[in-house]
């Protein structure tokens, strides 16, 4: 009888300890889940804050770019077109009718020359906003024209080749891509001390790719991301903000041979056209 009582008591203790163990394990698991969820929440909040900060930087860069372009246009019109028109007005003042015919013809001729210069100036400003080659013939012609002009300067060996750009994107999208290429090329010309720069294009699985190769000093992706967060990296922020508009991506890398740098622009190419 005592043995049965002892066995029963031992079993009760085992069950009690087992129950307590299960309860402790359950409580520990619940605490772990709660703490893990809190950590995940904090992590997600930090990621969201970083994304919002990045969006803010990109938006500020875009706004600053637009404001700089407006200021440049205003300066061009004020500093160049304004004086030209004022000078033309001097030749066509009210005293013109009191001059002899030869003087009148000379004044009219001078005023016409100045007005022609003003028209050309306004045309150049218009072309800077929307290159006529891009508008009329598309991205391929505009980029090829840009590289031909760079190569023609003799300062660097520049070339470009489009392999399968058979269907144009919308003009607005082409303009964004062209501006990104311009910014990248300008950075290479200014800072890389390259001997050559070469651009290629192809499409693959519904995606559009542009690749720029050069043999000078360049960036890798980590450098680009670091500079993109720097307050003074306006040009790179402009690239990021423009590509974001067209759901594009950019990758900076160094070739495995360590002989040149490569910049790859990738964006969806689902629309067919103008």
C-alpha positions as CSV (number, residue, x, y, z in Angstrom):
1,X,0.0,0.0,0.0
2,X,2.8,2.4,0.9
3,X,4.5,1.5,-2.4
4,X,1.4,2.4,-4.3
5,X,1.1,5.7,-2.4
6,X,4.8,6.5,-3.1
7,X,4.4,5.7,-6.8
8,X,1.3,7.8,-7.0
9,X,3.0,10.7,-5.3
10,X,6.0,10.4,-7.6
11,X,3.8,10.3,-10.6
12,X,2.0,13.4,-9.4
13,X,5.3,15.2,-8.9
14,X,6.5,14.2,-12.4
15,X,3.2,15.4,-13.9
16,X,3.4,18.6,-11.9
17,X,7.0,19.2,-13.0
18,X,6.1,18.3,-16.6
19,X,3.1,20.7,-16.5
20,X,5.3,23.5,-15.0
21,X,7.9,22.8,-17.7
22,X,5.3,23.0,-20.4
23,X,3.9,26.2,-19.0
24,X,7.4,27.7,-18.7
25,X,8.2,26.6,-22.3
26,X,4.9,28.1,-23.5
27,X,5.5,31.3,-21.6
28,X,9.1,31.5,-23.0
29,X,7.8,30.8,-26.5
30,X,5.2,33.6,-26.2
31,X,7.8,36.0,-24.8
32,X,10.1,35.1,-27.7
33,X,7.4,35.6,-30.3
34,X,6.4,39.0,-28.7
35,X,10.0,40.2,-28.6
36,X,10.6,39.0,-32.1
37,X,7.5,40.7,-33.4
38,X,8.7,43.9,-31.6
39,X,12.1,43.6,-33.2
40,X,10.6,43.0,-36.6
41,X,8.3,46.0,-36.1
42,X,11.2,48.3,-35.1
43,X,13.2,47.0,-38.0
44,X,10.3,47.7,-40.4
45,X,9.8,51.1,-39.0
46,X,13.5,51.9,-39.5
47,X,13.4,50.6,-43.1
48,X,10.2,52.7,-43.7
49,X,11.9,55.8,-42.2
50,X,15.0,55.2,-44.4
51,X,12.8,54.8,-47.4
52,X,10.9,58.0,-46.6
53,X,14.2,59.9,-46.1
54,X,15.4,58.6,-49.4
55,X,12.2,59.6,-51.1
56,X,12.6,63.0,-49.5
57,X,16.1,63.4,-50.8
58,X,15.1,62.3,-54.3
59,X,12.2,64.7,-54.2
60,X,14.4,67.5,-53.0
61,X,16.9,66.7,-55.7
62,X,14.2,66.7,-58.4
63,X,12.8,70.0,-57.2
64,X,16.3,71.5,-57.0
65,X,17.0,70.3,-60.5
66,X,13.8,71.8,-61.9
67,X,14.5,75.1,-60.1
68,X,18.1,75.2,-61.4
69,X,16.8,74.6,-65.0
70,X,14.3,77.4,-64.6
71,X,17.0,79.7,-63.2
72,X,19.3,78.8,-66.1
73,X,16.5,79.5,-68.6
74,X,15.7,82.8,-66.9
75,X,19.4,83.8,-66.9
76,X,19.8,82.9,-70.6
77,X,16.8,85.0,-71.5
78,X,17.7,87.9,-69.3
79,X,21.5,87.9,-69.9
80,X,21.5,87.1,-73.6
81,X,18.1,87.6,-75.3
82,X,17.3,90.8,-73.3
83,X,20.4,92.8,-74.3
84,X,20.1,91.6,-77.9
85,X,16.5,92.8,-78.2
86,X,17.4,96.1,-76.4
87,X,20.2,96.6,-78.9
88,X,17.8,95.9,-81.9
89,X,15.4,98.5,-80.4
90,X,18.1,101.1,-80.5
91,X,18.5,100.6,-84.3
92,X,14.7,100.9,-84.7
93,X,14.0,103.9,-82.6
94,X,11.8,106.9,-83.5
95,X,14.8,108.8,-85.0
96,X,15.0,106.2,-87.8
97,X,12.5,108.1,-89.9
98,X,14.7,111.2,-89.8
99,X,17.8,109.5,-91.1
100,X,18.8,109.3,-94.8
101,X,17.9,106.2,-96.7
102,X,21.4,104.7,-96.6
103,X,21.5,105.1,-92.8
104,X,18.0,103.6,-92.5
105,X,18.9,100.6,-94.5
106,X,22.1,100.1,-92.4
107,X,20.1,100.4,-89.2
108,X,17.4,97.9,-90.5
109,X,20.2,95.5,-91.6
110,X,21.9,95.7,-88.2
111,X,18.6,95.2,-86.3
112,X,17.7,92.2,-88.5
113,X,21.1,90.6,-87.8
114,X,20.5,91.0,-84.1
115,X,17.0,89.6,-84.3
116,X,18.3,86.6,-86.2
117,X,20.9,86.1,-83.4
118,X,18.1,86.3,-80.9
119,X,16.0,83.7,-82.8
120,X,19.0,81.4,-82.8
121,X,19.5,81.9,-79.1
122,X,15.8,81.0,-78.4
123,X,16.1,78.0,-80.7
124,X,19.2,76.8,-78.8
125,X,17.4,77.2,-75.5
126,X,14.4,75.2,-76.9
127,X,16.8,72.5,-78.1
128,X,18.3,72.2,-74.6
129,X,14.8,71.4,-73.3
130,X,13.9,68.9,-76.0
131,X,16.7,68.0,-78.4
132,X,15.1,68.0,-81.9
133,X,16.9,64.8,-82.9
134,X,15.3,63.0,-79.9
135,X,11.9,64.4,-80.7
136,X,12.0,63.7,-84.4
137,X,14.1,60.5,-84.7
138,X,14.1,58.9,-81.2
139,X,16.5,57.9,-78.5
140,X,18.8,55.9,-80.7
141,X,19.5,58.8,-83.1
142,X,19.9,61.3,-80.2
143,X,22.4,59.1,-78.3
144,X,24.3,58.3,-81.5
145,X,24.5,62.0,-82.3
146,X,25.7,62.8,-78.8
147,X,28.5,60.2,-79.1
148,X,29.5,61.3,-82.6
149,X,29.9,64.9,-81.3
150,X,32.0,63.7,-78.4
151,X,34.2,61.5,-80.7
152,X,34.5,64.4,-83.1
153,X,36.1,66.6,-80.5
154,X,39.2,64.3,-80.6
155,X,39.5,64.4,-76.8
156,X,38.2,60.8,-76.3
157,X,37.3,57.8,-78.4
158,X,33.5,57.6,-78.1
159,X,31.1,55.2,-79.8
160,X,27.6,53.8,-79.4
161,X,25.6,50.9,-80.9
162,X,22.0,50.0,-80.6
163,X,21.3,46.3,-81.4
164,X,17.5,45.9,-81.2
165,X,15.7,49.1,-80.4
166,X,13.0,48.4,-82.9
167,X,10.1,50.1,-81.2
168,X,10.4,53.5,-79.6
169,X,9.3,54.2,-76.1
170,X,7.2,57.2,-75.3
171,X,8.9,60.5,-76.0
172,X,8.7,61.5,-72.3
173,X,10.4,58.2,-71.3
174,X,13.1,58.6,-74.0
175,X,13.8,62.1,-72.8
176,X,14.4,60.8,-69.2
177,X,16.7,58.1,-70.4
178,X,18.6,60.6,-72.6
179,X,19.1,63.0,-69.7
180,X,20.4,60.1,-67.5
181,X,22.9,59.2,-70.3
182,X,23.9,62.8,-70.6
183,X,24.5,63.1,-66.9
184,X,26.5,59.8,-66.8
185,X,28.6,60.8,-69.8
186,X,29.3,64.3,-68.5
187,X,30.5,62.7,-65.2
188,X,32.8,60.4,-67.1
189,X,34.2,63.2,-69.2
190,X,34.8,65.4,-66.2
191,X,36.1,63.0,-63.6
192,X,37.3,59.7,-65.1
193,X,40.2,60.7,-67.3
194,X,39.1,57.9,-69.7
195,X,40.6,57.0,-73.1
196,X,37.4,55.6,-74.4
197,X,33.7,55.5,-73.7
198,X,31.4,53.0,-75.4
199,X,27.6,52.6,-75.1
200,X,25.6,49.5,-76.2
201,X,21.9,48.8,-76.1
202,X,19.9,45.6,-76.1
203,X,16.5,44.2,-75.0
204,X,16.0,40.9,-73.1
205,X,12.9,39.4,-71.7
206,X,10.8,42.5,-72.0
207,X,13.5,44.7,-70.4
208,X,15.6,47.5,-72.0
209,X,19.3,47.7,-71.2
210,X,21.9,50.5,-71.8
211,X,25.5,49.8,-70.9
212,X,28.2,52.4,-70.8
213,X,31.8,51.2,-70.6
214,X,34.9,53.3,-70.0
215,X,38.5,52.7,-69.0
216,X,39.0,55.6,-66.5
217,X,38.3,56.1,-62.8
218,X,34.8,55.0,-62.0
219,X,32.3,54.0,-59.4
220,X,31.1,50.7,-58.1
221,X,27.6,50.2,-56.6
222,X,28.6,50.8,-53.0
223,X,30.3,54.1,-54.0
224,X,27.2,55.2,-55.9
225,X,24.8,54.4,-53.0
226,X,27.1,56.2,-50.6
227,X,27.4,59.3,-52.8
228,X,23.7,59.2,-53.5
229,X,23.0,59.8,-49.8
230,X,25.5,62.6,-49.6
231,X,23.9,66.1,-49.5
232,X,26.2,67.3,-52.3
233,X,25.6,64.4,-54.7
234,X,22.9,66.3,-56.7
235,X,23.9,64.8,-60.1
236,X,23.6,61.2,-58.8
237,X,20.3,62.0,-57.0
238,X,19.0,63.4,-60.3
239,X,19.9,60.1,-62.0
240,X,18.1,58.1,-59.2
241,X,15.0,60.4,-59.2
242,X,14.7,60.3,-63.0
243,X,15.0,56.5,-63.2
244,X,12.5,56.1,-60.4
245,X,9.9,57.9,-62.6
246,X,10.3,55.2,-65.3
247,X,10.7,52.2,-62.9
248,X,14.3,52.0,-63.9
249,X,17.4,50.6,-62.1
250,X,21.1,51.4,-62.4
251,X,24.1,49.3,-61.6
252,X,27.7,50.5,-61.3
253,X,30.4,47.8,-61.4
254,X,34.0,47.1,-62.4
255,X,34.8,44.4,-64.9
256,X,36.3,41.2,-63.7
257,X,39.4,41.9,-65.6
258,X,39.7,45.2,-63.6
259,X,40.4,47.1,-66.9
260,X,37.2,49.1,-67.2
261,X,34.1,50.2,-65.5
262,X,30.5,49.5,-66.6
263,X,27.2,51.3,-65.9
264,X,24.0,49.4,-66.7
265,X,20.6,51.1,-67.0
266,X,17.7,48.7,-66.9
267,X,14.0,49.5,-67.3
268,X,10.8,47.8,-68.5
269,X,10.2,48.1,-72.2
270,X,6.5,47.0,-72.5
271,X,5.1,50.0,-74.4
272,X,5.4,50.3,-78.0
273,X,5.1,53.8,-78.6
274,X,4.8,57.3,-79.2
